[in-house]
Amino acid sequence: MANNQAPNQKPKWWKSGYAWLVFTGPAVVVVASLTTVYIAANGQDPVLAHEENSGNYTKSLTVDQKNSLEPAGRARNHAATGVNKQ
């Protein structure tokens, strides 16, 4: 007899493809979550000083830079109020 298993024995669990399908799903999720934690811990944005975070960032901009911000401000105001000033 070439087959070492008796006819009534079940195959081992690690020989079943479904077992590996069930185990790899959670394993991939664990690896992805650890990768996300690593990226979040090592890729932090620097904390701004109080004077940089005051909200008046347009003081140091040139006239051309201020003009380039105008369409964004107009779109933001239009989305908030529904009034379109042209």
DOKE-501597 format. One record per residue (C-alpha): residue number from 1; x, y, z; residue in three letters. Coordinates in nm, 2 decimals. Example, Ala and Ser with C-alpha at 12.3 -4.5 7.8 and 13.67 -1.06 7.14 Angstrom:
residues 2
(pt 1; (1.23; -0.45; 0.78); 'ALA')
(pt 2; (1.37; -0.11; 0.71); 'SER')
end
This chain:
residues 86
(pt 1; (0.00; 0.00; 0.00); 'MET')
(pt 2; (0.16; 0.33; -0.11); 'ALA')
(pt 3; (-0.07; 0.55; 0.10); 'ASN')
(pt 4; (0.03; 0.55; 0.47); 'ASN')
(pt 5; (-0.30; 0.68; 0.59); 'GLN')
(pt 6; (-0.59; 0.44; 0.67); 'ALA')
(pt 7; (-0.90; 0.51; 0.46); 'PRO')
(pt 8; (-1.11; 0.63; 0.75); 'ASN')
(pt 9; (-0.85; 0.89; 0.88); 'GLN')
(pt 10; (-0.90; 1.26; 0.82); 'LYS')
(pt 11; (-0.61; 1.45; 0.67); 'PRO')
(pt 12; (-0.41; 1.67; 0.90); 'LYS')
(pt 13; (-0.54; 2.03; 0.95); 'TRP')
(pt 14; (-0.23; 2.19; 0.80); 'TRP')
(pt 15; (-0.29; 2.01; 0.47); 'LYS')
(pt 16; (-0.63; 2.17; 0.43); 'SER')
(pt 17; (-0.64; 2.49; 0.22); 'GLY')
(pt 18; (-0.94; 2.63; 0.41); 'TYR')
(pt 19; (-0.74; 2.63; 0.74); 'ALA')
(pt 20; (-0.47; 2.85; 0.58); 'TRP')
(pt 21; (-0.73; 3.07; 0.43); 'LEU')
(pt 22; (-0.89; 3.13; 0.77); 'VAL')
(pt 23; (-0.55; 3.19; 0.94); 'PHE')
(pt 24; (-0.40; 3.42; 0.69); 'THR')
(pt 25; (-0.68; 3.68; 0.70); 'GLY')
(pt 26; (-0.63; 3.78; 1.06); 'PRO')
(pt 27; (-0.25; 3.75; 1.02); 'ALA')
(pt 28; (-0.26; 4.01; 0.74); 'VAL')
(pt 29; (-0.47; 4.24; 0.95); 'VAL')
(pt 30; (-0.23; 4.22; 1.24); 'VAL')
(pt 31; (0.07; 4.30; 1.01); 'VAL')
(pt 32; (-0.12; 4.59; 0.85); 'ALA')
(pt 33; (-0.21; 4.73; 1.19); 'SER')
(pt 34; (0.14; 4.71; 1.32); 'LEU')
(pt 35; (0.26; 4.88; 1.00); 'THR')
(pt 36; (0.01; 5.16; 1.06); 'THR')
(pt 37; (0.12; 5.21; 1.42); 'VAL')
(pt 38; (0.48; 5.23; 1.30); 'TYR')
(pt 39; (0.40; 5.49; 1.03); 'ILE')
(pt 40; (0.19; 5.69; 1.28); 'ALA')
(pt 41; (0.46; 5.69; 1.54); 'ALA')
(pt 42; (0.75; 5.78; 1.31); 'ASN')
(pt 43; (0.58; 6.01; 1.06); 'GLY')
(pt 44; (0.44; 6.27; 1.29); 'GLN')
(pt 45; (0.41; 6.63; 1.18); 'ASP')
(pt 46; (0.62; 6.88; 1.38); 'PRO')
(pt 47; (0.43; 7.09; 1.64); 'VAL')
(pt 48; (0.41; 7.45; 1.53); 'LEU')
(pt 49; (0.51; 7.73; 1.76); 'ALA')
(pt 50; (0.24; 7.96; 1.89); 'HIS')
(pt 51; (0.32; 8.25; 1.66); 'GLU')
(pt 52; (0.31; 8.02; 1.36); 'GLU')
(pt 53; (-0.02; 7.87; 1.46); 'ASN')
(pt 54; (-0.20; 8.20; 1.52); 'SER')
(pt 55; (-0.41; 8.17; 1.20); 'GLY')
(pt 56; (-0.27; 8.49; 1.04); 'ASN')
(pt 57; (-0.05; 8.31; 0.79); 'TYR')
(pt 58; (-0.13; 8.56; 0.52); 'THR')
(pt 59; (0.08; 8.83; 0.69); 'LYS')
(pt 60; (0.41; 8.69; 0.55); 'SER')
(pt 61; (0.27; 8.62; 0.20); 'LEU')
(pt 62; (0.35; 8.83; -0.11); 'THR')
(pt 63; (0.07; 8.99; -0.32); 'VAL')
(pt 64; (0.09; 8.71; -0.58); 'ASP')
(pt 65; (0.06; 8.44; -0.31); 'GLN')
(pt 66; (-0.24; 8.62; -0.15); 'LYS')
(pt 67; (-0.41; 8.64; -0.49); 'ASN')
(pt 68; (-0.36; 8.27; -0.55); 'SER')
(pt 69; (-0.55; 8.20; -0.23); 'LEU')
(pt 70; (-0.85; 8.40; -0.34); 'GLU')
(pt 71; (-1.03; 8.13; -0.54); 'PRO')
(pt 72; (-1.01; 7.89; -0.25); 'ALA')
(pt 73; (-1.15; 8.14; -0.01); 'GLY')
(pt 74; (-1.43; 8.23; -0.24); 'ARG')
(pt 75; (-1.52; 7.87; -0.29); 'ALA')
(pt 76; (-1.51; 7.81; 0.08); 'ARG')
(pt 77; (-1.74; 8.10; 0.15); 'ASN')
(pt 78; (-1.98; 7.99; -0.13); 'HIS')
(pt 79; (-2.00; 7.64; 0.01); 'ALA')
(pt 80; (-2.07; 7.77; 0.36); 'ALA')
(pt 81; (-2.33; 8.04; 0.28); 'THR')
(pt 82; (-2.45; 7.96; -0.07); 'GLY')
(pt 83; (-2.39; 8.32; -0.18); 'VAL')
(pt 84; (-2.16; 8.36; -0.48); 'ASN')
(pt 85; (-1.99; 8.70; -0.50); 'LYS')
(pt 86; (-1.83; 8.77; -0.84); 'GLN')
end
